Amino acid sequence: MDTNLLKELRIDHGEREPEGSGVPRWVWTVVAVVVVLAGLGGAGWWLLAGRAPTVQTAEAVAPSPTSAVGAVLQATGYVTARRQATVSAQMTGTLTKVLIEEGDRVQAGQVLAQLEDSALKATLNAAQANLLASQAQVTQAQAQLAQAQADEKRQAELLASGMTTRQAAEQSRTAVTNATALLEARRREVDAVRAQVVQAKVNFDYTIVRAPFSGVVTEKAAQVGEIISPLSAGGGFTRTGVGTIVDMDSLEVDVDVNEAYIGQVSPGMPAQAVLDAYPDWKIPSHVIAIVPTADRGKATVKVRIGLDQKDQRLVPQMAVRVAFLNQKTADKAGTPPPVPKGVLVPPSSVVQRDGKTVVFTVADGRAQLRSVTPAKLDVGAMKLLPEGVKAGERVIVAPPENLVDGMKVKVDETAH
């Protein structure tokens, strides 16, 4: 190693800072550590800020006329049918006719489909032929009995005149008894064969699929040539039904009410239903019953709603919003006041930030802060925001404390 180079690195005593004339070296060391820690903290904050939090959203909806009427509570649900059936045959067989299509209206007892019936028809014809043969044997036994009775009468007359023996008269009486027993046996045979005919007819009728009640066909599940069976088959080639029929007169609405508000609902309570498909159609309704069980996963209780008006627009599985009304406002529902201005949002979406009441909306994957002034009166379980948010926008439910304006967010799609 070149010793001259090492000498050049040495600090001359004259160039050193005199003691007490500058800042101590340990102070500079502390400053350097603080700067490094600050840099690390800034980098950590940048990393955390860059990680988008997952949030749940809800749609801001415009108040409906039911809100103006004075809804005690609002809930969402679906139209359901209390009476519907997937119709199938009572035996396994191959379809030869399918007489229905989706949307057809059928009457109770109407033929919907027919199975291959040649074997069962032959069995029925054989049973009917046996019945005719048995009936003929009854006729024959009746004739034999009549002959035996006539012979007995003549033998009795001959015995009285002494022209025949007592033994011959007894034999004639025995012949009558035998003929009577034979006739009774033939009649019992007819009853047995008649029962076989009835059974053959029942089995033959099983090849015809009929509508159990009047309604509308909502699904056609099988075609001609397919095998159907009342029991499920493991191979996957056997259908278990021909189609589904719904009794449209049995349609009602099932809604899930948060268990925290179920105390506001009672059987017979007036209500008003609005279909998402027909928002201008206000359907007078009433509470049929509160199902006495809760869904602990959703913390809701199911409520059955009866519809006081029905027409062809109402079909199963339609989404519907139901407003529960108190009796006073229901009596005045004929002339409802104007619809409130603004939108309805969940109460948990309205929070305080820096002394202001705000909500966060989501647009292009980022949170947007909106200053709002909620109305003094709530609409059911919802907050009414006269201004600041438009109908259709999605607001963040229960926004996190660290959420700020413009922060990237990830929307939990499963919560919609």
LODRENVEX-282691 format. One record per residue (C-alpha): y, z, x. Coordinates in pm, 1 decimal. Each point is the difference from the previous one (the first is absolute). Layout:
<kollums>
{v=Y w=Z u=X} $
...
</kollums>
This chain:
<kollums>
{v=0.0 w=0.0 u=0.0} $
{v=350.7 w=-83.7 u=124.3} $
{v=173.1 w=331.2 u=74.0} $
{v=338.9 w=-170.4 u=-0.3} $
{v=-36.3 w=-80.9 u=-367.8} $
{v=-76.9 w=365.3 u=-79.2} $
{v=310.4 w=106.8 u=186.2} $
{v=212.9 w=-234.1 u=-210.2} $
{v=-118.5 w=180.6 u=-314.6} $
{v=120.4 w=338.0 u=117.7} $
{v=325.7 w=140.7 u=-135.1} $
{v=253.9 w=94.6 u=260.4} $
{v=121.1 w=358.8 u=-20.4} $
{v=352.3 w=-122.6 u=-41.8} $
{v=-91.4 w=-196.9 u=-309.6} $
{v=-169.9 w=293.6 u=-179.0} $
{v=189.2 w=173.1 u=-280.2} $
{v=118.3 w=338.1 u=115.9} $
{v=-151.9 w=291.7 u=-186.0} $
{v=202.3 w=112.2 u=-302.1} $
{v=202.2 w=-322.9 u=-3.5} $
{v=-210.6 w=-186.3 u=-274.2} $
{v=-240.7 w=44.0 u=-292.5} $
{v=-330.1 w=166.9 u=95.9} $
{v=-299.8 w=-230.3 u=21.2} $
{v=-197.2 w=188.1 u=-268.4} $
{v=270.7 w=-80.8 u=-255.1} $
{v=-57.3 w=-369.9 u=54.8} $
{v=-370.5 w=58.1 u=-39.4} $
{v=52.3 w=166.9 u=-338.3} $
{v=227.4 w=-284.0 u=-113.3} $
{v=-266.2 w=-254.2 u=95.7} $
{v=-267.6 w=186.2 u=-198.8} $
{v=224.3 w=18.1 u=-306.5} $
{v=69.9 w=-372.0 u=18.5} $
{v=-371.2 w=-78.7 u=24.1} $
{v=-84.9 w=224.7 u=-296.5} $
{v=277.2 w=-153.8 u=-206.3} $
{v=-134.4 w=-342.8 u=77.6} $
{v=-350.2 w=101.0 u=-101.0} $
{v=128.9 w=153.7 u=-324.9} $
{v=197.2 w=-314.0 u=-78.2} $
{v=-307.3 w=-213.9 u=60.7} $
{v=-211.4 w=224.7 u=-225.7} $
{v=259.4 w=-13.6 u=-274.3} $
{v=11.1 w=-379.0 u=30.5} $
{v=-379.2 w=-19.2 u=-27.2} $
{v=-11.4 w=229.5 u=-305.9} $
{v=288.8 w=-177.7 u=-165.4} $
{v=-169.1 w=-331.7 u=57.0} $
{v=-318.4 w=117.4 u=-180.7} $
{v=46.1 w=-84.9 u=-368.7} $
{v=-91.1 w=291.2 u=-232.0} $
{v=-227.3 w=-72.2 u=-297.2} $
{v=174.6 w=54.8 u=-334.2} $
{v=-84.5 w=-29.8 u=-367.4} $
{v=226.1 w=-198.9 u=-229.3} $
{v=62.6 w=-33.0 u=-371.8} $
{v=174.7 w=-270.4 u=-196.3} $
{v=338.0 w=72.9 u=-151.4} $
{v=-27.5 w=-100.2 u=-365.4} $
{v=267.0 w=-64.1 u=-257.7} $
{v=1.7 w=245.8 u=-290.9} $
{v=-164.8 w=-131.3 u=-315.7} $
{v=124.6 w=58.6 u=-353.3} $
{v=-258.3 w=278.5 u=-21.6} $
{v=200.5 w=178.8 u=267.2} $
{v=308.0 w=-23.4 u=-216.7} $
{v=-186.6 w=141.5 u=-295.6} $
{v=-57.2 w=317.1 u=194.6} $
{v=-341.3 w=-6.7 u=155.5} $
{v=-141.6 w=338.7 u=84.2} $
{v=-235.5 w=-154.5 u=253.7} $
{v=-109.0 w=-340.6 u=123.6} $
{v=-340.1 w=-108.4 u=131.0} $
{v=-182.4 w=-319.9 u=87.7} $
{v=-347.2 w=-112.8 u=-95.4} $
{v=-210.0 w=-284.0 u=-137.3} $
{v=-111.3 w=-137.2 u=-334.2} $
{v=-365.5 w=86.3 u=-62.7} $
{v=-252.3 w=-73.9 u=-273.5} $
{v=-184.0 w=288.6 u=-160.0} $
{v=-259.8 w=-240.5 u=-137.8} $
{v=-140.8 w=-269.9 u=224.3} $
{v=-351.1 w=-110.5 u=90.1} $
{v=-179.8 w=-220.2 u=247.8} $
{v=-246.1 w=-172.3 u=-230.9} $
{v=-354.2 w=-67.9 u=121.5} $
{v=-341.2 w=-83.3 u=-144.3} $
{v=-252.0 w=275.4 u=-62.9} $
{v=-264.8 w=-186.0 u=198.9} $
{v=-25.7 w=-210.1 u=313.8} $
{v=15.2 w=-373.7 u=-55.6} $
{v=154.1 w=-335.0 u=88.9} $
{v=317.6 w=-106.2 u=-177.7} $
{v=-24.9 w=-320.9 u=-201.2} $
{v=336.1 w=31.9 u=-179.4} $
{v=330.5 w=171.5 u=82.9} $
{v=243.5 w=-36.2 u=-287.2} $
{v=305.9 w=190.2 u=127.8} $
{v=295.9 w=-59.6 u=229.7} $
{v=273.7 w=232.4 u=123.7} $
{v=262.1 w=55.0 u=-266.3} $
{v=-228.7 w=-71.4 u=-296.8} $
{v=26.8 w=229.6 u=-299.2} $
{v=-338.7 w=103.5 u=-136.9} $
{v=-114.1 w=184.9 u=-308.6} $
{v=-258.9 w=276.2 u=-20.0} $
{v=-347.3 w=-152.1 u=-12.8} $
{v=108.9 w=-340.8 u=127.1} $
{v=-250.8 w=-175.4 u=229.0} $
{v=126.5 w=-2.8 u=358.9} $
{v=-301.6 w=-132.7 u=189.7} $
{v=-370.5 w=-75.3 u=-34.0} $
{v=-299.9 w=42.6 u=229.6} $
{v=-306.4 w=-220.4 u=40.2} $
{v=-221.4 w=101.4 u=-295.9} $
{v=-307.6 w=-228.5 u=-10.3} $
{v=-252.9 w=271.9 u=90.2} $
{v=147.9 w=254.1 u=-241.0} $
{v=24.1 w=-259.9 u=-275.7} $
{v=-369.5 w=-80.5 u=44.7} $
{v=-81.3 w=371.2 u=-20.1} $
{v=201.4 w=29.3 u=-319.8} $
{v=-172.7 w=-302.8 u=-154.1} $
{v=-342.3 w=144.6 u=88.8} $
{v=89.6 w=334.5 u=-158.3} $
{v=120.8 w=-171.8 u=-316.5} $
{v=-325.4 w=-200.9 u=-16.5} $
{v=-203.4 w=319.4 u=38.8} $
{v=199.3 w=151.0 u=-283.6} $
{v=-88.4 w=-291.4 u=-228.0} $
{v=-368.3 w=32.0 u=93.7} $
{v=4.0 w=374.2 u=-70.7} $
{v=165.7 w=-55.0 u=-334.6} $
{v=-271.0 w=-253.5 u=-87.2} $
{v=-267.6 w=256.2 u=84.3} $
{v=171.8 w=244.5 u=-234.5} $
{v=-20.1 w=-258.2 u=-276.7} $
{v=-369.2 w=-50.3 u=75.9} $
{v=-64.7 w=375.8 u=-7.9} $
{v=180.1 w=24.6 u=-333.5} $
{v=-228.5 w=-270.5 u=-144.0} $
{v=-308.6 w=179.4 u=132.2} $
{v=117.6 w=325.6 u=-155.8} $
{v=56.6 w=-170.6 u=-335.5} $
{v=-351.4 w=-147.7 u=9.5} $
{v=-152.3 w=338.4 u=91.2} $
{v=185.0 w=167.9 u=-287.2} $
{v=-125.1 w=-263.4 u=-245.4} $
{v=-358.1 w=43.4 u=122.6} $
{v=31.0 w=375.7 u=-39.4} $
{v=117.1 w=-39.2 u=-358.6} $
{v=-294.3 w=-226.4 u=-91.2} $
{v=-252.0 w=231.4 u=166.1} $
{v=143.6 w=293.3 u=-193.0} $
{v=-41.5 w=-189.6 u=-330.6} $
{v=-356.2 w=-101.3 u=89.7} $
{v=-86.7 w=356.4 u=98.2} $
{v=125.2 w=124.4 u=-336.2} $
{v=-228.0 w=-247.5 u=-183.0} $
{v=-295.9 w=82.8 u=224.5} $
{v=-16.6 w=-352.5 u=143.2} $
{v=56.8 w=100.0 u=365.2} $
{v=-82.4 w=283.0 u=229.4} $
{v=217.7 w=290.7 u=103.4} $
{v=-34.5 w=-112.7 u=365.1} $
{v=153.4 w=-339.5 u=-75.2} $
{v=292.6 w=168.2 u=-173.5} $
{v=57.8 w=228.9 u=301.3} $
{v=-11.5 w=-297.3 u=237.1} $
{v=271.2 w=-171.9 u=-201.2} $
{v=219.0 w=310.1 u=20.2} $
{v=-57.7 w=13.7 u=379.2} $
{v=104.2 w=-366.1 u=28.1} $
{v=328.9 w=84.5 u=-174.3} $
{v=63.7 w=285.8 u=244.0} $
{v=-67.8 w=-226.5 u=299.5} $
{v=222.6 w=-276.4 u=-135.0} $
{v=280.2 w=252.3 u=-58.1} $
{v=-25.8 w=130.6 u=357.7} $
{v=-6.2 w=-355.2 u=138.1} $
{v=314.2 w=-90.9 u=-192.8} $
{v=178.8 w=308.9 u=135.2} $
{v=-104.2 w=-92.1 u=355.4} $
{v=128.6 w=-354.3 u=-43.7} $
{v=330.8 w=133.6 u=-126.3} $
{v=32.5 w=227.8 u=305.4} $
{v=-70.8 w=-300.0 u=222.2} $
{v=283.2 w=-185.0 u=-171.2} $
{v=234.0 w=292.8 u=71.6} $
{v=-99.7 w=-5.8 u=368.6} $
{v=45.9 w=-376.3 u=31.6} $
{v=332.4 w=20.9 u=-186.2} $
{v=116.2 w=257.3 u=260.4} $
{v=-102.3 w=-243.8 u=274.0} $
{v=210.2 w=-267.9 u=-168.0} $
{v=300.1 w=235.9 u=-8.3} $
{v=-47.8 w=80.3 u=369.6} $
{v=-29.2 w=-370.0 u=83.8} $
{v=322.4 w=-67.7 u=-193.9} $
{v=180.7 w=277.8 u=186.4} $
{v=-112.9 w=-139.3 u=335.6} $
{v=99.0 w=-348.1 u=-111.1} $
{v=345.2 w=127.1 u=-105.9} $
{v=42.3 w=145.5 u=348.4} $
{v=35.1 w=-358.2 u=123.4} $
{v=327.0 w=-26.8 u=-193.5} $
{v=304.1 w=182.7 u=140.6} $
{v=248.0 w=104.8 u=-269.9} $
{v=344.4 w=157.3 u=8.4} $
{v=-22.2 w=377.2 u=-62.4} $
{v=352.3 w=7.1 u=-145.2} $
{v=296.6 w=-226.6 u=-60.9} $
{v=224.1 w=-64.8 u=297.2} $
{v=108.7 w=-239.4 u=273.8} $
{v=-215.7 w=-130.6 u=283.9} $
{v=168.0 w=101.1 u=325.8} $
{v=-274.5 w=-110.0 u=239.6} $
{v=-283.0 w=-254.1 u=-4.4} $
{v=-259.6 w=126.3 u=246.2} $
{v=-296.2 w=-239.9 u=-32.0} $
{v=-81.1 w=-368.5 u=-40.8} $
{v=-283.9 w=-200.9 u=-155.8} $
{v=-309.8 w=10.8 u=219.5} $
{v=68.3 w=340.8 u=149.8} $
{v=-228.6 w=297.6 u=-53.6} $
{v=149.2 w=308.0 u=-163.4} $
{v=-150.3 w=344.1 u=-28.8} $
{v=110.0 w=335.9 u=-142.9} $
{v=-105.0 w=151.5 u=333.6} $
{v=152.4 w=-80.9 u=338.1} $
{v=-219.7 w=-210.6 u=229.2} $
{v=-2.6 w=46.5 u=375.9} $
{v=-8.2 w=-368.7 u=93.6} $
{v=348.0 w=-77.4 u=-125.6} $
{v=-112.9 w=-301.1 u=-210.2} $
{v=-21.1 w=185.4 u=-330.9} $
{v=307.6 w=59.7 u=-214.7} $
{v=33.5 w=324.4 u=-189.9} $
{v=233.7 w=-132.5 u=-267.3} $
{v=119.9 w=-310.6 u=-178.4} $
{v=363.5 w=102.9 u=-36.7} $
{v=246.9 w=277.7 u=-77.3} $
{v=157.8 w=55.1 u=-341.5} $
{v=307.8 w=213.6 u=-59.3} $
{v=109.5 w=137.6 u=-334.8} $
{v=373.4 w=-66.7 u=16.0} $
{v=64.4 w=247.0 u=-282.2} $
{v=-119.7 w=279.5 u=230.0} $
{v=258.3 w=-62.8 u=273.8} $
{v=197.8 w=300.1 u=120.5} $
{v=172.2 w=112.6 u=319.3} $
{v=-122.9 w=238.5 u=268.2} $
{v=271.3 w=150.2 u=220.4} $
{v=-15.9 w=248.5 u=286.3} $
{v=252.9 w=280.5 u=-32.1} $
{v=80.9 w=220.5 u=296.6} $
{v=-155.7 w=338.7 u=-65.3} $
{v=335.7 w=164.1 u=74.3} $
{v=141.6 w=-161.9 u=-317.4} $
{v=-303.4 w=2.0 u=-228.9} $
{v=139.1 w=305.4 u=-180.1} $
{v=269.9 w=-225.9 u=-147.4} $
{v=-261.5 w=-214.9 u=-178.6} $
{v=-178.1 w=96.3 u=-321.4} $
{v=-238.5 w=-180.6 u=-241.1} $
{v=183.7 w=-191.1 u=-273.2} $
{v=315.5 w=-22.1 u=211.5} $
{v=198.3 w=-321.5 u=-64.6} $
{v=23.0 w=-249.6 u=283.6} $
{v=106.2 w=-352.6 u=78.4} $
{v=-198.5 w=-248.7 u=209.0} $
{v=138.5 w=-296.2 u=193.5} $
{v=-229.3 w=-262.6 u=151.6} $
{v=97.0 w=-129.3 u=341.6} $
{v=-82.9 w=-349.6 u=-127.2} $
{v=233.2 w=34.1 u=-301.8} $
{v=282.2 w=237.2 u=99.8} $
{v=197.8 w=-73.3 u=-317.0} $
{v=-282.7 w=103.3 u=-232.9} $
{v=37.2 w=368.5 u=-83.8} $
{v=-324.8 w=124.7 u=-157.4} $
{v=18.4 w=316.1 u=-213.5} $
{v=-280.4 w=228.9 u=111.4} $
{v=-130.0 w=353.5 u=-17.1} $
{v=-213.3 w=236.8 u=206.8} $
{v=-360.8 w=-4.8 u=-116.9} $
{v=-137.6 w=265.5 u=231.7} $
{v=30.4 w=160.7 u=341.1} $
{v=-331.7 w=-40.7 u=181.0} $
{v=-100.6 w=356.2 u=104.1} $
{v=-62.0 w=-72.1 u=367.6} $
{v=214.5 w=-69.3 u=305.0} $
{v=-34.6 w=-235.5 u=295.9} $
{v=39.1 w=233.0 u=295.7} $
{v=37.9 w=-294.4 u=236.5} $
{v=308.7 w=-130.7 u=-180.9} $
{v=104.3 w=329.4 u=-164.4} $
{v=23.0 w=-175.9 u=-338.0} $
{v=-132.0 w=45.0 u=-352.2} $
{v=-100.5 w=-294.6 u=-219.1} $
{v=176.0 w=-37.1 u=-335.6} $
{v=-113.8 w=-237.0 u=-277.8} $
{v=280.4 w=-186.3 u=-176.7} $
{v=-46.6 w=-168.1 u=-338.3} $
{v=194.3 w=-319.7 u=-73.1} $
{v=155.3 w=-21.5 u=-346.0} $
{v=58.1 w=-376.6 u=29.0} $
{v=-241.5 w=-261.8 u=137.6} $
{v=-12.8 w=-378.6 u=26.1} $
{v=-155.4 w=-273.7 u=212.8} $
{v=228.3 w=75.5 u=295.1} $
{v=-182.7 w=327.4 u=58.9} $
{v=-307.3 w=-40.8 u=221.6} $
{v=-210.6 w=246.8 u=201.0} $
{v=100.8 w=105.1 u=351.9} $
{v=369.4 w=-83.6 u=-46.8} $
{v=238.1 w=227.4 u=188.4} $
{v=218.3 w=210.8 u=-226.7} $
{v=272.2 w=261.8 u=24.9} $
{v=6.6 w=278.4 u=-256.5} $
{v=296.1 w=219.7 u=-85.4} $
{v=-80.4 w=326.6 u=-175.6} $
{v=268.1 w=86.6 u=-256.4} $
{v=95.0 w=322.7 u=-162.4} $
{v=8.2 w=-4.6 u=-378.1} $
{v=379.2 w=12.9 u=-37.0} $
{v=64.2 w=-298.3 u=224.3} $
{v=-294.2 w=-184.2 u=-156.2} $
{v=159.6 w=36.3 u=-344.8} $
{v=317.8 w=-157.5 u=138.4} $
{v=-182.3 w=-275.1 u=184.8} $
{v=97.0 w=-252.7 u=-263.4} $
{v=354.1 w=-21.6 u=144.3} $
{v=-36.8 w=85.2 u=368.4} $
{v=307.2 w=46.1 u=217.8} $
{v=77.5 w=-251.3 u=278.9} $
{v=-240.1 w=-19.2 u=291.5} $
{v=123.2 w=215.9 u=292.2} $
{v=151.6 w=-191.0 u=290.1} $
{v=-172.4 w=12.4 u=337.9} $
{v=-359.4 w=46.9 u=112.2} $
{v=-270.5 w=266.8 u=-18.5} $
{v=-154.3 w=136.2 u=321.8} $
{v=-238.1 w=287.5 u=82.2} $
{v=187.5 w=328.5 u=53.9} $
{v=-155.1 w=43.9 u=348.1} $
{v=172.7 w=-316.4 u=120.0} $
{v=343.7 w=159.7 u=-40.1} $
{v=79.9 w=216.1 u=307.5} $
{v=292.1 w=158.5 u=180.5} $
{v=128.4 w=-135.1 u=334.8} $
{v=311.6 w=142.2 u=166.8} $
{v=118.2 w=151.1 u=-325.7} $
{v=-41.6 w=-324.9 u=-194.6} $
{v=-251.0 w=-97.8 u=-269.0} $
{v=-184.9 w=-308.5 u=116.8} $
{v=-310.5 w=-211.3 u=-49.5} $
{v=-172.5 w=-228.6 u=247.6} $
{v=-100.7 w=-350.3 u=-103.6} $
{v=-224.6 w=-233.8 u=197.6} $
{v=97.1 w=-355.0 u=95.2} $
{v=-153.9 w=-216.0 u=274.4} $
{v=-203.0 w=293.5 u=127.0} $
{v=303.0 w=226.4 u=59.6} $
{v=140.9 w=297.5 u=-186.6} $
{v=341.9 w=-40.7 u=-155.8} $
{v=202.3 w=306.5 u=-92.6} $
{v=185.8 w=-11.4 u=-333.0} $
{v=244.1 w=262.4 u=-121.0} $
{v=-59.3 w=75.9 u=-367.4} $
{v=122.6 w=226.6 u=-276.4} $
{v=-284.2 w=85.2 u=-240.6} $
{v=76.8 w=37.1 u=-368.7} $
{v=21.0 w=355.2 u=-129.3} $
{v=-285.4 w=-51.2 u=-247.7} $
{v=-344.2 w=-108.5 u=114.5} $
{v=-197.3 w=-259.4 u=-195.9} $
{v=-341.4 w=155.1 u=-50.4} $
{v=-134.9 w=82.5 u=344.4} $
{v=222.0 w=-259.7 u=173.6} $
{v=344.1 w=11.6 u=157.3} $
{v=262.5 w=-234.5 u=-138.5} $
{v=221.6 w=-163.7 u=265.1} $
{v=294.5 w=-176.2 u=-167.9} $
{v=101.5 w=-178.7 u=323.0} $
{v=-114.6 w=-63.9 u=355.7} $
{v=-346.9 w=-145.4 u=-66.1} $
{v=-103.9 w=-312.2 u=-189.0} $
{v=-301.3 w=-41.1 u=-224.3} $
{v=-295.6 w=-138.4 u=189.8} $
{v=92.4 w=153.7 u=334.3} $
{v=-252.0 w=238.5 u=154.8} $
{v=112.9 w=349.8 u=88.5} $
{v=-174.2 w=228.8 u=248.1} $
{v=-170.1 w=295.7 u=-166.9} $
{v=53.3 w=332.6 u=182.3} $
{v=164.3 w=-156.8 u=310.4} $
{v=-73.2 w=181.9 u=331.6} $
{v=268.9 w=223.9 u=148.0} $
{v=34.2 w=-218.0 u=311.6} $
{v=47.5 w=-320.9 u=-200.7} $
{v=333.9 w=-165.4 u=70.7} $
{v=176.6 w=-312.2 u=-115.1} $
{v=-146.3 w=-315.3 u=154.5} $
{v=-321.3 w=161.1 u=129.4} $
{v=-313.3 w=-209.2 u=-12.8} $
{v=-253.0 w=125.1 u=-257.3} $
{v=-354.9 w=-89.7 u=-98.2} $
{v=-64.1 w=-2.6 u=-375.0} $
{v=-325.1 w=157.4 u=-120.2} $
{v=-130.5 w=-282.7 u=-221.8} $
{v=-283.3 w=214.5 u=-139.8} $
{v=250.1 w=227.9 u=-174.2} $
{v=151.8 w=-279.2 u=-215.9} $
</kollums>
